[in-house]
């Protein structure tokens, strides 16, 4: 009886302990859940506004919050945190809220920022509303002469750096006021050697629904003003928006009394006389247009060849014939130079193309957009391997495809970052229903849209275009293609160059009769020509002379002694 009684109370005790523990567990879970809900609703946020004294009218654009542990901000693939949110018709003094729901990079949410002291700064990248001729209305940043750079674009608003202590769990609101405006950039001035041109393009203005401009910087040959009867061939140097002097021409100065090597060659008595032109075609997506007609960016190819170049050649006494126009450029400019030669084969007489952006979309950097499922990862049964976006020549990866794309998405969604992937998608992809570029892949996940990729192939894949049109375009390109690339290009662009070379070497009737040269460990920027060298221009002069039509007086541009 006693044993039974003891067992009974043992059972009661065990059951009581279980009930108490269960109750405590429920209470604990409830407490954690309540804490989570509380923390989510009280994450410290930022309220960012602009002062009426610097802008009195409402503004649309992208509000950007920069955070750094020092007073130097470096929003980049491996840099300091940045967060971005769109605003539409934000009134002066009205706050734009940056909270835990706003996407950031490399930290995705303010809730993941650890409690610490930070310097913070805010920017507003101001958008212009465009009513395009295709019926779409879009808001994009209008270049203001800076080359599509939000941190130095005139009219953009910003605040001074401010040191704060940020604790995401503290709650409340930190206010920042943008009371500074980036001033206008003075226009470049003409000199004895360099002239500047800026014209309104009718074609681009019609497309964008407001005045649009393109321009150029022109390096004159020695004796240009002394020989008004002479007409000249032209080298069109393509690339990013640049306020520099074409060719890297550097006149004598206190630091360099003799000028650089290119100056010495260009101004020497026996150097071939020609015009060297860099084209400026910054646009609402990037610091250049890629020099072709685009459904999103507009008819830049036609604007350059039908409006700007005829104006330049008339004003500066160019020969104005196909054989007398040659192209060059590297990277972005490399793609432009080969693309303009391919799509305007009767207009240009040859190209010296260096480390071009992807000339075959089976190697879109290293992504095959036609067959791969995801741009950011190579997926296996149990693993996902990140795709690199940049490497050092020794093979070490600098950052991944995902990193670079996510950074751009934070700076400006719908391909409004002003960055590299933004312009590629704007140029190569069709227009989406909302009027912005249709994503070739989802910028957040990397999932490829093969319908958009096929559209890109049919319109802008250079190798594919040549392979399918060689019978008609080949005779116009024979002997005109010179391409140079490092085998350890930082962005893997050599991979697509190999594929283009493979096709061109297989051509017949006619054989392409050009050349490809590679630097064995050459990085992005590799060239067989030494810096400041005039050797390439001597080759071009020889090429122009050799391809001049019978009876053409090619001595006219060399001057009589």
Beta strands, then each sheet from edge to edge (+ up, - down):
strand 1: 45-50
strand 2: 59-68
strand 3: 82-90
strand 4: 96-98
strand 5: 104-105
strand 6: 116-126
strand 7: 128-131
strand 8: 137-140
strand 9: 157-158
strand 10: 162-166
strand 11: 173-178
strand 12: 180-181
strand 13: 194-200
strand 14: 213-219
strand 15: 233-238
strand 16: 274-280
strand 17: 293-294
strand 18: 298-299
strand 19: 325-330
strand 20: 351-354
strand 21: 377-379
strand 22: 384-386
strand 23: 388-391
strand 24: 397-400
strand 25: 481-486
strand 26: 515-519
sheet 1: 4+ 1- 11-
sheet 2: 5+ 3- 2+ 6- 9+ 12-
sheet 3: 5+ 3- 2+ 6- 10+
sheet 4: 7+ 8-
sheet 5: 13+ 14- 16+ 15+ 19+ 20+ 25+ 26+
sheet 6: 17+ 18-
sheet 7: 21+ 22-
sheet 8: 23+ 24-
end
